[in-house]
Amino acid sequence: MMNSNFGALEGLVVLDLTQMLAGPFCTQLLADHGAEVIKIEPPTGDVARTFGPFLPEDEEEQFGGYFQSINRNKYSIVLDLKKKEDINYFKKMAAKADVVVENFREGVMERLGVGFTTLSELNPKLVYASIRGFGDSKLGPSPYQNWPAYDVVAQAMSGLMGITGTENGPIKIGPGIGDIVPGMMAAFGIVSAVLNAKNSGKGQYVDISMSDTLLALCERIIYQYSYSGEIPSPEGRHHPNFAPFGIFPTKDGFVTIACPSDKFWATLCHKLNKPEWIADIRFSSNTLRAKNRDALNNNLETVTQNYTKEELLSLFGGVIPFGPILDAKEIFADEHFNARGMLHKLTLETIERPVTIAGIPMKLSRTPGKIRARAPMLGEHTSGVLKKFNLSE
């Protein structure tokens, strides 16, 4: 088995029953910082193992990019929780573990006889976390309690899609933030509850709703409606309250410019040799610039489209809040992401060339996280893990 003697979470034992994206992303965050995450899979494995892309030389499709990206640093064991013997194994493991994480529909774990109440009787210090589309009735009933949910459902019902898009209608946010953000919230909740359990001797239930977490991400729409009664609508390429603050065209793509302060606005005008913009009373404060943002944005777009991204980078980089919109190829070539270790090369058995996955974004000075191993093969560590828990194979 792998050694977990590193990171701020060294010694933390996590039983991970999650599949797909939200739960595995949560537990990977814990594993990246030293937690011993034991991924418990059914005999058929996490369904995410079947998702591509796969490399041509990976003929048995064992190292899919999707699975590698969110399951590194973990152990894998196979337990069939429909069998009484394996349920007993799981109970004995939970009695010694610090954390259990699952993302089944509400009631599934209770029907198996391993719900929060049962497991906390076996282990009073256990932190038990669930991630569901609309939460769990233990901490807040919902009329949508038993609805299945994916990323797009959470994006839609949280209000996120309601402010993302153009006058032609809403659009889906690119990455699966309806899973990623709940995964981050779950990791934060787990670490908070573990810290409390260490001090109090008592574990607790951590209830994460995908839709709730994205509503929290959209906090602005709540106070906007509360304060003004206005219903925020799709914002297109620009911010409703700041100007300039958004996306602008260039000869070879797009860039972002954010100059809500008078100082940055004046600097932008000087760099573009546009003193008349500074003199224009319509643009003399952020309040007025936001009120007249269509005219301002049209003026700025007319100028930026005459430059390339690189030319504007030379002009604005480090001077005003500015950034070119990068595609994946440009990210791979970018000095920042390489210097920060965000393009991690991973070696896979039977694959001659390394593959690249996203690195660890949270940097700690004394107890840094690290990527110590690829995502596990199905059941790869069953024997070692059961031995560690003093269970027969």
Order of alpha helices (4+ residues) and beta strands (2+ residues): beta-alpha-beta-alpha-beta-alpha-beta-alpha-alpha-beta-alpha-beta-beta-alpha-beta-alpha-alpha-beta-beta-alpha-alpha-alpha-alpha-alpha-beta-alpha-alpha-beta-beta-alpha
